[in-house]
Amino acid sequence: MAKTNFKNIDEYHSSFSGDILKRMELTRKIINQIVPEAEEVISYQIPAFKIGKKFLLYYAGFPNHLSLSHPWSQDFLEHFKDELKDYKVSKSVIQIPNENEFPEEFVEKIIRFRREELKETV
């Protein structure tokens, strides 16, 4: 990924191809379906989604994985502890390996959970 001054998500996506692009497009579609009011932005030169001034989620494509990121709450980590065992996880990133089938239902659950977390903080 040579370009690093992305202005929007379409520009970011245009620097990818193949399966990782499909995974990012599917992630974007899921977010837009579940949280249609979310604003698409570029933050830290990666795609991000905001509701008002609060960030819902970031994602980024890499050669071996798709990262979903946000400073995960303790409630989030506890709620998904069993599902997260299958992934490399830190306090702010979940890495979804490209070699595995894309966990669409799990990503939907993450987005729904984050949407509810944001509602509680507004």
N, C-alpha and C positions, 0 to 999 in steps of 0.2 A: 504494500500500500504506500505509494510514493507521495500522493497528495495529502497534505495535512491542514488545509484551510477550508474545510467543508462548510458550506453555508446552510445546507439542509440535508435531510436524510436521503433524498434521492441522489445527491452528489456522493454521499458516503457509500451508498449501495453500489453506485456505478464503478467503484474501484474493486468490486468483487465479482465472482462468477460461480457457476456450479452450485454444489450442494450448500455451501455456506451462505450464498446469496439467497437461496430458497428458504433456508432456515431463518435468516433475518427478515425476509419478506413475510414469512408466516408469523413470526413474532410480532411484527408491526401490525399485521392484519388482526391478530388476536387482541392486541391492546386496543386497536381502534374499534373493534366490535364490542368489547367489554366496557371500555371507558371512552365512548365517543367524544366526550367533552375534553379529553386530554389534548394538550397542545404538543405538537411535534417540534422539537428543538435539537440543536447540536450543542452539547456541553462537553467540555474536555475533548473535543473533536470526535465524539461518538454520539450516536442517536440517543435521545432521551425524551421522556414524556413527562409533562407537568400538568398538574391541576392547580390552577391559580399560581401561587409562588412556590408550591411544594412539588418536589420531584417524585413521580410514581416509580420510574424504573429507567435504567440505562441498559443498553446492550451493545456488544461489540463482536465483530467477527475476527477470528484468528485461524491460522492454517489447520489447527487440530481441534478447535473447540469454538463454541459460541459462549460468550460470557453474558450473564444477566447480573446486573449489579445495582446496589443501593446499600447504604449502611443498614443492614438487616437488624430488626429489633430482636430482642430476646424472645418475645412472643412469637415472632415469625420463625426463628430457628427452632423453638420448641414445638410449634405446631407442625412443622414439616420434617422433624428430626428423622423419621423413618424413611421418607422419600429422599432426603438429602444424603443418606448413606451411600447412594450410588454415584455421587458426584464429588469432585474436589470443591470444597467450600471454605471460604474465609468469612470474616465478619461483614464483608461487603460484596463478595463475588461468588457466583455459582458457575462452574464451568461444565458445559454440556458437551461431551466429546462428539466430534463429527462422525466417528466410526459407529456410534450407536444410533438407533432409530430416534427421530426427534420426538421428545415427550410432550406432545401437544396438550394433552389433558393436564399434565403437571404445570406447564406454563400457564394455562388458563387459571388453575387454582392459585398460582402465585399472583397473577394480576388481580384476581378477585380479592385475595387477602390484602394486597397492598392498597387497593381501592378503599376497602373498609378501614384500614389503618389510617389512611388520609382523612376519611370522613370524621374519625374520632379526634383528629388534631385540629380541625377547622373550627 
